[in-house]
Amino acid sequence: MSHRDYFIVQVDAFKGEHTRVDVTDGGGQPIHAVYCIACQDDKTGVLCFVDYGYATVREARDAWPHAQ
């Protein structure tokens, strides 16, 4: 298995003309952001989420200590 770089990504809500992203807690209440872990796809260069839903940066760092 090759070495991969992992990144902590803050995902916040977005509402555009044709698309939107809602970020809510488990009860459906809006929250500021959620933190996800991503790595870069070798073929496309796109960052792809590999783990989801951390409520804080600290939780994400504790789960993925080598993530940038």
Backbone torsions as a table, in degrees:
resi	resn	phi	psi	omega
1	MET	NA	132.5	-178.3
2	SER	-82.1	157.0	176.9
3	HIS	-67.7	136.1	177.5
4	ARG	-125.4	145.0	171.9
5	ASP	-91.9	135.7	177.1
6	TYR	-115.0	147.2	-175.3
7	PHE	-128.8	142.3	171.2
8	ILE	-89.2	125.9	-177.2
9	VAL	-117.8	126.4	174.1
10	GLN	-86.3	124.7	179.3
11	VAL	-112.2	117.5	178.3
12	ASP	-113.9	169.3	-177.9
13	ALA	-67.7	151.1	-179.7
14	PHE	-149.4	136.9	174.9
15	LYS	-134.0	110.2	178.6
16	GLY	-106.9	-171.8	-179.0
17	GLU	-67.0	-37.9	-175.0
18	HIS	-120.9	-8.6	-178.3
19	THR	-140.8	163.5	174.3
20	ARG	-156.6	156.1	174.3
21	VAL	-126.2	122.2	176.0
22	ASP	-100.5	135.9	177.4
23	VAL	-122.2	114.8	-176.6
24	THR	-135.4	163.2	174.5
25	ASP	-81.7	-176.7	-178.2
26	GLY	-61.8	-22.0	179.0
27	GLY	-94.1	3.1	178.5
28	GLY	89.4	4.7	179.0
29	GLN	-82.4	136.9	179.6
30	PRO	-59.6	140.1	173.8
31	ILE	-128.8	164.0	-176.1
32	HIS	-61.8	-48.3	-174.9
33	ALA	-162.7	165.2	170.8
34	VAL	-128.5	152.5	-176.6
35	TYR	-115.2	132.1	-176.8
36	CYS	-125.8	162.0	176.5
37	ILE	-107.8	135.0	-178.4
38	ALA	-134.0	155.6	170.1
39	CYS	-135.5	159.6	-175.9
40	GLN	-85.1	131.0	175.9
41	ASP	-68.6	128.5	-176.8
42	ASP	-63.2	-30.7	-176.3
43	LYS	-88.2	-42.2	-173.9
44	THR	-99.8	-20.3	-176.0
45	GLY	80.5	-0.5	-178.2
46	VAL	-79.7	140.2	173.3
47	LEU	-76.9	128.3	-178.2
48	CYS	-118.8	134.0	178.6
49	PHE	-68.8	135.8	176.3
50	VAL	-118.4	-14.0	176.8
51	ASP	-152.9	145.1	-167.7
52	TYR	-130.6	159.5	158.3
53	GLY	82.6	25.5	175.4
54	TYR	-79.5	136.9	-176.3
55	ALA	-77.5	-24.4	-178.9
56	THR	-138.2	161.2	174.6
57	VAL	-61.5	-40.5	-179.3
58	ARG	-58.1	-44.5	177.7
59	GLU	-59.9	-43.4	179.9
60	ALA	-64.4	-43.3	179.3
61	ARG	-65.9	-38.4	178.4
62	ASP	-64.4	-38.4	-179.5
63	ALA	-76.5	-33.7	-176.4
64	TRP	-129.4	74.1	-172.9
65	PRO	-63.3	-20.6	-179.6
66	HIS	-93.8	-2.3	179.5
67	ALA	-69.5	146.7	-179.1
68	GLN	-91.0	NA	NA
